[in-house]
Amino acid sequence: MADGLGLSQDALADRVVQTAKGKVQAKFGVLTAVRLGNQKIADVEVAFIQDALLGANGLLGMNVLGLYRMTLDDQRDQLTLTPRD
């Protein structure tokens, strides 16, 4: 996924991170920007963990989610993000 986002493997730093399944090795980098709807978030730190450990799922971290009010509708399996004022 890093290559698809324009991040060179050589530019990524190795770190150990804590996940729900325990500590794992990750590669860290910074994306110029992430867009959610019409919102643009600049300079977002990202981590890449082996697909086998995440089941090939991408995760949105609190460095982005913390910028929003989150509403979770369990019945609809829907998360609504509203920018904080």
Backbone torsions as a table, in degrees:
resi	resn	phi	psi	omega
1	MET	NA	-33.5	-179.0
2	ALA	-59.0	-44.3	-179.9
3	ASP	-61.2	-42.3	179.6
4	GLY	-64.0	-23.8	178.8
5	LEU	-93.7	3.0	177.4
6	GLY	83.5	18.0	178.8
7	LEU	-102.2	122.7	177.5
8	SER	-70.5	138.3	177.6
9	GLN	-58.3	-32.5	-179.9
10	ASP	-68.2	-23.6	-178.1
11	ALA	-87.7	-3.5	-177.5
12	LEU	-92.3	141.3	179.9
13	ALA	-101.5	141.3	177.4
14	ASP	-82.4	136.6	174.8
15	ARG	-149.6	156.7	172.4
16	VAL	-97.4	133.5	179.7
17	VAL	-125.8	154.9	177.5
18	GLN	-93.5	126.3	175.0
19	THR	-119.5	177.3	177.3
20	ALA	-62.1	-24.3	-179.5
21	LYS	-97.1	5.9	179.9
22	GLY	115.2	-171.0	-178.1
23	LYS	-80.3	136.7	178.9
24	VAL	-139.5	159.5	176.7
25	GLN	-80.6	138.1	178.9
26	ALA	-137.6	159.2	174.1
27	LYS	-110.7	131.6	-176.9
28	PHE	-113.8	144.9	175.7
29	GLY	-154.2	-174.6	179.7
30	VAL	-130.2	127.0	173.6
31	LEU	-87.2	141.7	178.2
32	THR	-57.3	-41.7	179.5
33	ALA	-162.5	155.4	172.4
34	VAL	-125.7	137.0	177.9
35	ARG	-111.6	131.0	172.6
36	LEU	-123.7	106.5	-174.6
37	GLY	62.7	-127.8	179.0
38	ASN	-95.5	8.1	178.5
39	GLN	-92.1	137.1	176.4
40	LYS	-117.5	126.1	179.0
41	ILE	-113.1	119.7	-175.6
42	ALA	-88.8	150.6	172.0
43	ASP	51.5	66.3	-177.4
44	VAL	-98.3	121.4	175.0
45	GLU	-70.9	134.3	-179.3
46	VAL	-127.8	152.6	177.1
47	ALA	-124.5	141.6	177.7
48	PHE	-118.2	124.3	180.0
49	ILE	-118.8	146.1	-179.0
50	GLN	-50.6	135.0	179.8
51	ASP	-54.2	-36.0	-178.3
52	ALA	-62.0	-26.8	-179.0
53	LEU	-84.8	-23.7	-178.3
54	LEU	-111.7	-2.3	-176.3
55	GLY	68.7	30.9	179.1
56	ALA	62.6	23.7	176.8
57	ASN	-95.1	142.6	172.2
58	GLY	-92.2	146.5	179.7
59	LEU	-122.0	139.6	174.8
60	LEU	-97.7	122.0	-173.6
61	GLY	-87.1	171.1	-178.9
62	MET	-67.9	-18.6	175.5
63	ASN	-65.0	-21.9	173.5
64	VAL	-102.9	-50.4	-177.2
65	LEU	-58.9	-32.1	-179.3
66	GLY	-64.5	-13.2	177.7
67	LEU	-83.8	-4.1	-173.8
68	TYR	-127.6	155.2	165.0
69	ARG	-84.3	132.8	-176.7
70	MET	-110.4	133.0	174.5
71	THR	-122.3	122.9	-178.6
72	LEU	-108.5	124.4	176.6
73	ASP	-109.4	98.2	-177.5
74	ASP	-61.2	-38.5	-177.2
75	GLN	-64.8	-32.5	-179.3
76	ARG	-100.7	-1.2	-174.6
77	ASP	51.2	51.4	-174.2
78	GLN	-131.1	132.6	174.1
79	LEU	-111.3	125.1	178.0
80	THR	-109.6	128.6	178.9
81	LEU	-109.2	125.9	178.0
82	THR	-120.0	122.8	-179.1
83	PRO	-54.9	138.0	175.5
84	ARG	-72.4	146.9	179.5
85	ASP	-76.6	NA	NA
